[in-house]
């Protein structure tokens, strides 16, 4: 085997080792990014749970339903026959 194939073989080996090492480094970098994203999502979830209204803070719909029923039952609010023809 001559000197040129040995040099080419050495260069190819160094390039392959470099690519493997860079691939492993990239996998760890992606893993770190995923952990940071997961932590951010946990923080967002925690912050939105603190701001979300609970059932005790929401107004009841019962008074609104009662007012609507009273409005519908009141004869003064009946539509006139001319309004129905349109």
Secondary structure as UniProt FT lines:
FT   HELIX           3..51
FT   TURN            55..57
FT   HELIX           62..73
FT   HELIX           75..77
FT   HELIX           81..85
//
